[in-house]
Amino acid sequence: MEEFNIWDLNRVNIKINLNFLDKINKKIIMKFQTKRAAYNYIFKSEKIPFSSFKNLLKKSHAKRFFVPLDIYLDIIEILEISKENLQQNIISYKTAGGINYIENPILPIKITPMFDMLLAHHIADGTVIDPKKGRLPYFGYRQFNKFYRIQYVKKLEEVFGKIKYKEDYFEKSTRPYCPSVLSSLFFKYYKLDNKGFLSEKARIPKVIFDKGKESILSVLVAFIIDEGNIDSTQITIHLKNKFLIKDLCNICERLNYVYKFTDDSKNENNYFKLHILREGMEKLYEDYLLLHSLYPVVDLGWKGEKINKSFKIFNRKIFKSKGNKKLIYLKLKDEDLSVNQLADMINMTRQGVRFHIHNLLKEDKIKIINNKQLNWIYGI
């Protein structure tokens, strides 16, 4: 498994364990007798003033302030303390000048299928914010569904550690951010620039296809969460990026999911579509459950429930039988319902319900109760 250490990240400020700070101070006194002598030897007045050097060695300062990682790296190198030892004693870190920070970090950072899944979220529903004044770019993930929004952050925390955002963050925003200190690692690992995440130019990096089943499945599940439309007979993902859709078709091919590619680019919407057909849905759902058991943060939420419910439609004994029409009529005798409500109640496709609704209307057995909304209501 590939790993990245804290010193592989860009512009990092850190807080360290106070016991480890005691160790640094003791070694300074043993080696140099005074802090002034240590400062003159290590920095020679080039990086920081002596007053700042003295402060960062105080516990009161270490509790409150983040310190540039490279300052500590210079100090421990002279004191013959390993970088790995320093890394083990980092209690939090952030981007220099940033607000959000990572607490109880997972270090070194492991490149797991969750890391690849986060990349897919950044491509599917993400944006790259490129701030001014020389600051690092970072990802914003636009997601209006609160469950999926929270799951995105949980995936970040699964890989990096607890992220401390502003208070009431999710009550005020539909776009959680990936701190730039973390975002920069995605650019570095996948060798991408800002244009590599544009909706009409993005591709699934080759390195992901060279990995195992869990990684490519994680990518596909991310696109289903962000771009997938679930019907009773298939999952459809439609994008304007033909090559990205072809990448997702490639994943289906590798995972042996029955699928179909359609080109609607000549129509008004200008879309290319991946259809994961019912046979493919069944295998995908089985694989998804295994992935979920390994990584519980991989959660299809209501879309997963909808996929599972679609299987029940085809397992009903009266599927495609005349009994459906009678069932719909009896339900409408009890209460006024929409097509979607009827489909959920009797485990039937919406298309099938509409067919029977149309016939019942023609026979004057039911009527439209409310057609002012997009979701029409029917009753007796």
N, C-alpha and C positions, 0 to 999 in steps of 0.2 A: 504494500500500500504506500502510495506517494505521500510525503509529508512536507510541510513548510514550517520553518521556525520563525520566531518573532522578528529576527533580524532580516528575514526575507521580505518583510512588509515595508511599505513606504511611509516615511514621516510619522513615526510612532513615538508617542509619549506614554510613559508607564508609571505605575505605583508599585512599590516592592514591599515585601513582608518586612516588618520592623525588626524581627530577629535577624534577618539577612542583612539589614542595614547595620545592626550591631556588629556583625561579622566583618563588614567592610571597614567600619571605624576602627576596630581592633587591629586589623591588618595594616591600616594606614599608620597607626601609631607604632606598631612593631617594625615596620619597614622604614618610615620616614621621621619618626619621633613627633613631628608637628604637621598640622594640616597645611600650613603655609609651604613647608618644604615639599609635601606631596603635590600641592597645586602647581608649584614652580616646575616640578619634574614632569608632571603629566600634561599640563595644558600650556605652560609658558605664556600665559596671558592671551592666548590666541582665541579660544572658543568662548569662554565665559569669564566674567570678572571673579575675583577671589571671594567677594561677598556672596555671590550666587553659589559658588562651590561649597562654602561653609554652610549655607542654608540647606542645600539638598542633602547634607549629611545629618541634619537634625530630624528627630522623630516628629516633632510638631509640624515641620514643613512637609515631610513625607506623607503624613496623614492627609494633608489638605491638597497638595499640588501634584500634578503630573510632571514628570521630568523627561526630557528627550532621551530616548533609548541610547543614542550614540554617546551621550555623556557617560552613562553607566558602563557602556562597552569599553570606553577608553580607560575608565578607572579599574575595572576588573582585570583587564589585560595586564596592566602593570602589577596588580596584586596577585596575579597567577590564579585567578578564580575562573572557572570555565564558563563559557556562554550558556551551556546547558544548565549549570547550577543557577545562574541568574534567571533563566527562563522558568525554572521550577518555582522560583520565588516571586514571580510577577502576580500580583493580585488583581490588577486591572490595567487596561490600556485603551488608548483612543488615538484618533488622528490629531496631530498638532493643530491647535486652533479649533478643533471640533467640539461638539456639545455631547452627543451620545457616546457612551463608552461601553466596553466589554468588561464585565465583572466575573470573577472566578473563571478565567479563560481556559479553554481547552487548548493546551500547547504540548507538543507541536500540533499544528492543524493538519488533520488527516483528510485526504481527498477521497471521500466516500461517494456512493451513489447519491447521497443527499446534496453534495456539492454540485454534482452534475444536474440534479433536479432544480436547484436554485438558478443555475444558468438558464435552464429552459423557461422558468418563470420570468426571468429578466428579458428574455427574447419575446415571449408570448405577450405578456401584459406589463412589461417593464419599460422604463424610460431612463436614459442616461442624462443626468443633470450635470452640466459642465459649468461650474461656477467661475466667476471672474477672479481677478487678483491672484492668479497662480495657485489656487486651491485645487485639490484633486477632484476629479469627477466621481460621481457616485450614482447608485441605482435608486430609483423610486419604483415601487410596485403598485400600480393602480388596480385596486380590487374593491368593488362595492359590497361584496358579500363578507360580512364580518367574520364568519367562521373561517373562510379561506384566507382572509387577511391575517388572522391570528395564527393559522397554521403556517403561513409563510414565515412569520417571525420565529415560530417554534423550530422550523427547519434551519434558520440561521443559527439559532441557539444550540441546536443539535450538533452543528459543525464547529461553532466558534466559542460558545459559552453564553452566559446571561447578558443580554443587551439592555442597558438602562436608558430608556427613552424618557422624554418629558412626561410629566404627570398628565393623565387623561388623554394620552396620545391617540388611542383608538376611538375615543368618543368625538374627536374633533377632526380627524383626517381619514380619508379613504385611501391614502397612499403612504404606507410605511416605507421607511428608507433603510437601505443597507449602508451603514457607515462607510465613508470613503476609504478608511484603512482596510476594510474588508473588501469593498468593491474593487480596489486596485489589484487584489489577488486574482480575481476572475479575469481581468484583462491580462495579467501576467501569465497565468497558467495556460489559458487557451490561446494566447498570442493574438489577441483581438484589440482593435481600437474602437473608438466610439461608433464608427460606421458598421462595425460587426454586429451591432444590436438594433440597427434600423429595421423596421418591420418588412420592408420590401427588399432588403439586401442580406438579412441574417441567414446563416446556415448552422446546422448542427456540426460542431467541430469534429474532425476526423478522429481525434484522440478518444472521443466518446465511443465511436463505433469499434474501436480497438479494444474496448473493455468488455466486461461480461454482461450477462442478461440483466442484472439488477440495474445497471447504469442506464441502458437504453430504455428499459421499461419505465424507470423513474422519469426520464425525459418525456416519454409518451403520455404518462399519467399527468404530468404538469400541463401539457398542452390540452388534455381533455378537461382539466379543471378550468383553465383559462379561456379556451377557445372551443371546447366541445359542445355539441348539441346532442342530447340523448333522446332518441325516439324508441319505440317499442321494438323496432327491428334492426336498428343500427346506431352507431356513434358517428357523427359527422363533424369533421374539422374543416373549416373553409378559411383560406387565406389568399391574399393577393400575390404572395411570394411563391411562385411555382416550384422553385428549387427547394425551398423549405418544406413544402408539402411533399415533394419527392423524397426528402430526407426522412420524413415521418413514414412514408410508404416503405422505405428501406428498412426502417425499424420493424414494421409489421411483417415484412418479408423474413427478416432474421428470426422473429419470434413465432413464425408460422401462424399468424393471424389472417383469417380470410378477409380480404379487403378489396376495395375498388377505387380507382382514381378517376375523377371526372374533370374536364376542362370547361368551365363556364366563363372563360375570360372574354368571350365575344358578347356576353350578355351585359346588361347595364351595370351589374355589381362587380364585374371583372374579377371573379373568384376562381380559384382552383380548389378542389375538394378531395379529402380523404374520407372514404366511407368504410368503417370497420363493421362488417356484416355480422348478422346474428351468431353464426358459427364462430367468428373471430371474437365477438363480444364474450362468449362463454369461456373461451380459453384465456382471454385477457383478464376476465374477472377472477378466475382461479389463480392466475399468476399474481394479480394485484393483492389478493388476500395473503399469499405467501410473503410478498414484499412488505405488506402492512404488519405482518407478525414480526418481521425483522426490524422494521423502522415504523413504529406506530404513528409517527408524525406524517407519514404518507397516508392521507385520508381523503377519499373522493367525496366525502360528505353527502349532501343530498343527491349529487349526481350518481354516486355509488348505489345509494338506495333506489334510485330510479332504474339503474341497470338491473339490479337484483329483482326489482318488481316486474321488469319486462319479461324475465324468464318465467315468472309465475303465470303470465298471460298465456304462454304457449303450453303450459302444463295443465291448464284447466280442462276438465273433461268435456265441457260444452263449447270449447273454442271452435269457432266457425260453424256452430250449430244454430238452429232456429230458436233455441232457448234464449239467446242473447236479446233478441227483440222484446220478448216477453219480460225478461228481467228489467230492461230499461223502462218499459211501460209501468211495471209495478213500483219501481223506485220513484218515478215521477208522480205516481199517485200519492205517495207519502210526502214528498217535498219537491220544491222547485230546485233544479240542479243545472249546472253547466256541463258541457261535454267533458272537460277535464275532471270534474268531480265524479261523473258517472264512470269514466275510464278507470279512475283510481278505486272506486267502490267495487267494481265487478271484475277487476283485473282484465281489462280489454284495451285494445289499441284505440287511440282517439279517432283514427280513420274509420275503424269498425263502428264505433259509437255514432259518428256523424252519418254513416250510411243508414243505420237503423232510425236515427232521428229524422232524417230526410223522408223515409218511408212513412213513419208515424205522422209526420206533418201532412203528407199527401193524403193520408187516410183520415185526417181530421181527428185523430185520437189524442193529440197533444197540441200545444200552441206555444208561441214565443211569449214569455212573460216580460222579458226585459232585453231589448237589443240596443240600448244606449251605450253599453260598454263593449269593448272588443270581445270579451268572454260572454257570449249570449247565454241567457237563462231560459230553461224550458220547464213547462209544467202542464197540468191537465186543465 
